[in-house]
Amino acid sequence: MPALLLVLLVILVLFVLGFAVVKFLIWVAIILAIIWLIGFFVRGAEGARWYRW
């Protein structure tokens, strides 16, 4: 019985950590998309690329 509770606790901890990581990555993606849109509209009128790839 204690082994089962330990396994359930580990699963719960991993689920919570996974949810936190996904939420963090979503915020990072939103911030990067906003930066990309700002760069696109700032330099979009001239037709020049604001990045070097």
C-alpha positions, 0 to 999 in steps of 0.5 A: 500500500505505501508503494502505491501511494508513493507512485501516485504522489510521484505521478501527481508531482510530475503532472503539476510540474508538466502543467507549470512547464507548459504554461511557462512555454505558452507565455514564452511563445506569446512574448516571442510572437508579440516581438515578431509582430512588432518587428514585422510591422516596423520594418514591413513598410520598407521591405527590409528584413529585421533579422539575419537568417 
